[in-house]
Amino acid sequence: MNILFLCVANSARSQMAEGIAKSILGKNHNIQSAGSEPSGKVHPNAIIALNDKQIDISDHYSKSIDDLDKDFLDKLDFVITLCAEEVCPVLPSNARSLHWLNQDPANENYNNEELAKAFEVTRDNLIKSIKEFSKLNVQ
């Protein structure tokens, strides 16, 4: 199964979802993430929040939809968007589209404690969503 997690910056939510999905769903699936306006980096708190669950995304990098392999995009089974407050990117595709509402945890107005908590909440929401997705869509 080919799964794409999509958000705007590809620095937090979609990166976390990619790492969590790979951990839960395993290596039999091609799971990637991208953003419509990539930030150029993975947010450090995304890495920390997943490290707390023994998931390592420290080698991930922020990428655009245009950076993804055409064969992967042509064979997508699911496109899962993870936006809330901003305009979610749209990918024209025959893939099944799902939307999981998630606030952006990378809020520049948060202090360090609030930032860490926001990333933990997002991580836990994504774990729950991916486990439910797995029950319904993965054989």
Rosetta silent file (secondary structure, phi, psi, omega in degrees, C-alpha in Angstrom):
SEQUENCE: MNILFLCVANSARSQMAEGIAKSILGKNHNIQSAGSEPSGKVHPNAIIALNDKQIDISDHYSKSIDDLDKDFLDKLDFVITLCAEEVCPVLPSNARSLHWLNQDPANENYNNEELAKAFEVTRDNLIKSIKEFSKLNVQ
SCORE:     score description
SCORE:     0.000 S_00000001
   1 L     0.000  137.669  177.034    0.000    0.000    0.000 S_00000001
   2 E  -105.512  123.391 -176.322    1.243    3.524   -0.863 S_00000001
   3 E  -128.352  131.379  175.983    0.352    6.215    1.676 S_00000001
   4 E  -118.422  125.516  171.705    1.166    9.927    1.543 S_00000001
   5 E   -97.350  129.826 -170.675    0.821   12.216    4.555 S_00000001
   6 E  -130.494  131.807  170.600    0.415   15.784    3.412 S_00000001
   7 E  -144.887 -162.672 -175.362    0.480   19.161    5.159 S_00000001
   8 L   -83.767  -59.457 -171.234    1.851   22.590    4.372 S_00000001
   9 L   -89.936  -16.511 -175.700    5.410   22.794    5.765 S_00000001
  10 L    50.723   45.351  179.726    6.259   19.070    6.043 S_00000001
  11 L  -122.786  -18.931 -175.473    8.124   19.880    9.230 S_00000001
  12 L  -135.427  -81.293 -172.223    5.931   18.531   12.031 S_00000001
  13 H   -57.791  -52.788 -176.874    2.574   16.767   11.553 S_00000001
  14 H   -69.259  -33.535  176.221    3.231   14.937    8.294 S_00000001
  15 H   -64.755  -44.497  178.868    6.782   14.034    9.346 S_00000001
  16 H   -63.729  -43.088 -179.735    5.491   12.620   12.626 S_00000001
  17 H   -62.218  -41.721  178.130    2.702   10.744   10.832 S_00000001
  18 H   -59.260  -49.351 -179.448    5.195    9.212    8.401 S_00000001
  19 H   -62.823  -43.698 -179.788    7.425    7.985   11.226 S_00000001
  20 H   -65.660  -45.251 -178.730    4.537    6.664   13.311 S_00000001
  21 H   -62.805  -41.160  177.674    2.896    4.931   10.336 S_00000001
  22 H   -62.130  -37.909  179.862    6.147    3.237    9.361 S_00000001
  23 H   -68.864  -43.184 -176.164    6.497    2.034   12.944 S_00000001
  24 H   -81.526  -42.532 -173.441    2.916    0.758   13.253 S_00000001
  25 H   -87.936  -21.809  176.560    2.239   -0.478    9.710 S_00000001
  26 L    89.087 -178.067 -171.446    5.667   -1.932    8.987 S_00000001
  27 L   -84.713   -1.238  179.426    7.917   -2.135    5.970 S_00000001
  28 L   -79.346    0.051 -177.790    5.417   -3.780    3.618 S_00000001
  29 L  -123.859  147.275  176.397    3.991   -0.348    2.812 S_00000001
  30 E   -96.035  106.010 -174.633    5.491    2.655    1.041 S_00000001
  31 E  -118.051  124.280 -179.487    4.790    5.550    3.414 S_00000001
  32 E  -137.906  169.680  176.430    6.002    9.059    2.673 S_00000001
  33 E  -137.152  159.056  178.465    5.235   12.660    3.570 S_00000001
  34 E  -161.005  170.646  178.084    5.414   15.992    1.806 S_00000001
  35 E  -135.476  155.519  177.915    4.273   19.584    2.022 S_00000001
  36 L   -76.736  -26.688  176.367    2.854   22.149   -0.351 S_00000001
  37 L  -138.095   74.757 -174.194    5.307   24.758    1.006 S_00000001
  38 L   -58.132  141.224 -177.115    8.133   22.784    2.656 S_00000001
  39 L   -79.098  -20.331 -177.342    9.977   24.556    5.445 S_00000001
  40 L    96.413   -8.111  179.838   13.314   22.996    4.602 S_00000001
  41 L  -153.248  159.726  172.931   13.699   21.258    7.966 S_00000001
  42 L   -91.979  132.977 -178.373   12.019   18.899   10.395 S_00000001
  43 L   -62.291  132.034 -179.025   11.027   20.655   13.600 S_00000001
  44 H   -56.680  -33.672 -179.979   13.299   19.555   16.485 S_00000001
  45 H   -70.318  -25.458  174.692   10.289   18.988   18.747 S_00000001
  46 H   -66.125  -42.377  178.645    8.846   16.503   16.226 S_00000001
  47 H   -64.135  -45.365 -179.293   12.043   14.474   16.534 S_00000001
  48 H   -63.583  -45.875 -177.691   11.991   14.701   20.340 S_00000001
  49 H   -60.997  -37.984  179.521    8.309   13.752   20.632 S_00000001
  50 H   -78.822  -32.547  175.372    8.827   10.617   18.537 S_00000001
  51 H   -57.611  -34.485  178.377   12.084    9.700   20.261 S_00000001
  52 L   -61.709  -18.747  178.152    9.995    9.446   23.436 S_00000001
  53 L  -111.317   17.395  179.633    8.174    6.560   21.693 S_00000001
  54 L    60.807   35.766  175.110   11.377    5.004   20.293 S_00000001
  55 L  -116.714  122.856 -175.180   10.651    6.245   16.764 S_00000001
  56 L  -104.172  113.773  174.730   13.605    7.914   15.047 S_00000001
  57 L  -116.716   20.914 -176.033   12.900   10.514   12.354 S_00000001
  58 L   -64.993  -18.988  178.167   16.185   12.379   12.791 S_00000001
  59 L   -96.112    2.057  177.122   17.212   11.503    9.223 S_00000001
  60 L   -72.035  158.368  175.456   13.967   12.829    7.700 S_00000001
  61 L  -141.489  153.282 -179.098   13.956   16.045    5.711 S_00000001
  62 L   -74.152  130.828 -177.833   11.242   18.444    4.621 S_00000001
  63 L  -140.166  159.803  178.808   10.202   17.906    1.005 S_00000001
  64 E   -90.530  160.397  172.883    7.752   19.081   -1.590 S_00000001
  65 H   -56.629  -36.583 -179.158    5.190   16.999   -3.407 S_00000001
  66 H   -65.178  -19.629  179.236    7.335   17.674   -6.492 S_00000001
  67 H   -81.569  -11.224 -176.088   10.261   15.837   -4.818 S_00000001
  68 L   -81.658  150.899 -179.871    8.325   12.573   -4.623 S_00000001
  69 L   -64.072  132.469 -178.591    8.794    9.736   -7.090 S_00000001
  70 H   -59.944  -39.283  179.655    6.253    9.815   -9.930 S_00000001
  71 H   -61.668  -42.085  176.142    5.709    6.056   -9.696 S_00000001
  72 H   -59.932  -48.452 -178.081    4.841    6.404   -5.988 S_00000001
  73 H   -63.973  -38.062 -179.882    2.400    9.233   -6.737 S_00000001
  74 H   -68.146  -24.150 -176.082    0.798    7.322   -9.628 S_00000001
  75 L  -110.588   21.569 -179.742    0.197    4.311   -7.386 S_00000001
  76 L   -62.338  136.493  172.754   -1.063    6.098   -4.266 S_00000001
  77 L   -97.086  -38.505 -178.467   -3.723    4.287   -2.286 S_00000001
  78 E  -138.408  137.653  167.010   -4.266    6.994    0.348 S_00000001
  79 E  -117.359  119.605 -176.900   -3.539   10.709    0.670 S_00000001
  80 E  -116.486  113.827  178.097   -4.013   11.826    4.253 S_00000001
  81 E   -90.705  149.712 -171.337   -4.009   15.566    4.970 S_00000001
  82 L  -128.948   28.647 -174.437   -3.239   16.776    8.482 S_00000001
  83 L   -92.129  166.374  177.026   -4.130   20.465    8.483 S_00000001
  84 L  -140.083  -68.667 -171.733   -6.411   22.475   10.722 S_00000001
  85 L   -87.859  -19.858 -178.748   -6.072   26.239   10.740 S_00000001
  86 L  -104.459  176.746  178.519   -4.452   26.746    7.347 S_00000001
  87 L   -78.832  121.015 -179.419   -5.508   25.817    3.830 S_00000001
  88 L   -72.908  142.778  175.247   -4.698   22.161    3.277 S_00000001
  89 L   -68.544  154.127  178.239   -2.865   21.216    0.126 S_00000001
  90 L  -121.409  134.643  178.138   -4.769   19.242   -2.476 S_00000001
  91 L  -117.717  111.987  176.693   -3.190   16.535   -4.583 S_00000001
  92 L   -62.497  119.282 -174.611   -5.080   15.566   -7.721 S_00000001
  93 L  -163.652  157.471  173.361   -5.077   11.796   -7.479 S_00000001
  94 L   -86.073   -1.236 -179.806   -7.240    8.715   -7.765 S_00000001
  95 L   -66.500  156.106  174.380   -6.136    7.787   -4.255 S_00000001
  96 E   -72.556  128.792 -178.947   -8.614    7.731   -1.423 S_00000001
  97 E   -99.731  131.725  175.039   -8.417   11.058    0.418 S_00000001
  98 E  -126.092  150.889  176.172   -8.696   11.294    4.177 S_00000001
  99 E  -128.511  121.463  176.564   -8.430   14.364    6.388 S_00000001
 100 L  -112.036  107.067 -177.537   -7.278   14.149    9.983 S_00000001
 101 L   -63.658  119.265  177.917   -7.728   17.500   11.676 S_00000001
 102 L  -143.057  122.525  175.050   -4.556   18.383   13.613 S_00000001
 103 L   -63.773  148.827  176.956   -3.538   21.793   14.891 S_00000001
 104 L   -72.673  117.422 -179.391    0.000   22.827   13.992 S_00000001
 105 L   -74.539  -15.014 -176.989    2.041   22.191   17.151 S_00000001
 106 L   -85.300   67.538 -178.519    4.831   24.498   15.934 S_00000001
 107 L   -93.156  117.664 -176.194    3.316   27.671   17.339 S_00000001
 108 L   -66.399  -13.036  178.431    5.898   30.442   17.605 S_00000001
 109 L   -87.008   -7.308 -179.479    3.945   31.998   20.492 S_00000001
 110 L   -80.672  145.505  169.469    4.456   28.934   22.726 S_00000001
 111 L   -80.351  177.643 -174.913    7.133   28.768   25.382 S_00000001
 112 H   -59.738  -40.578 -179.897    9.289   25.620   25.493 S_00000001
 113 H   -66.481  -44.551  178.997    6.940   23.759   27.841 S_00000001
 114 H   -64.220  -38.662  179.292    3.846   24.596   25.775 S_00000001
 115 H   -63.607  -47.691  178.961    5.670   23.632   22.584 S_00000001
 116 H   -59.438  -43.384 -179.821    6.712   20.243   23.993 S_00000001
 117 H   -64.247  -42.776 -179.794    3.141   19.596   25.178 S_00000001
 118 H   -61.196  -41.079  178.462    1.647   20.561   21.797 S_00000001
 119 H   -68.377  -35.507  177.176    3.951   18.106   20.013 S_00000001
 120 H   -65.495  -42.396  178.900    3.066   15.350   22.495 S_00000001
 121 H   -62.610  -45.904  178.905   -0.652   15.950   21.909 S_00000001
 122 H   -61.728  -46.031  178.664   -0.160   15.849   18.131 S_00000001
 123 H   -56.307  -48.829 -177.408    1.960   12.690   18.411 S_00000001
 124 H   -65.779  -37.548  175.769   -0.658   10.947   20.546 S_00000001
 125 H   -62.461  -42.844 -178.925   -3.482   12.005   18.197 S_00000001
 126 H   -67.683  -40.450  177.202   -1.543   10.640   15.229 S_00000001
 127 H   -58.714  -46.830  179.686   -0.785    7.352   16.977 S_00000001
 128 H   -61.381  -46.123 -178.500   -4.492    6.909   17.729 S_00000001
 129 H   -63.917  -41.892 -177.723   -5.521    7.824   14.160 S_00000001
 130 H   -70.786  -35.340  175.349   -2.954    5.529   12.545 S_00000001
 131 H   -64.400  -42.051  177.168   -3.937    2.608   14.775 S_00000001
 132 H   -65.030  -44.280  177.351   -7.593    3.122   13.776 S_00000001
 133 H   -56.501  -44.124 -179.160   -6.589    3.471   10.116 S_00000001
 134 H   -60.829  -42.576 -179.859   -4.659    0.205   10.400 S_00000001
 135 H   -62.706  -35.514 -174.497   -7.662   -1.655   11.783 S_00000001
 136 H   -90.289  -26.595 -167.923   -9.887   -0.467    8.920 S_00000001
 137 H  -124.832   -9.972 -175.656   -7.530   -0.476    5.938 S_00000001
 138 L  -114.040  127.203 -179.188   -4.584   -2.803    6.446 S_00000001
 139 L   -89.803    0.000    0.000   -4.884   -6.560    6.061 S_00000001
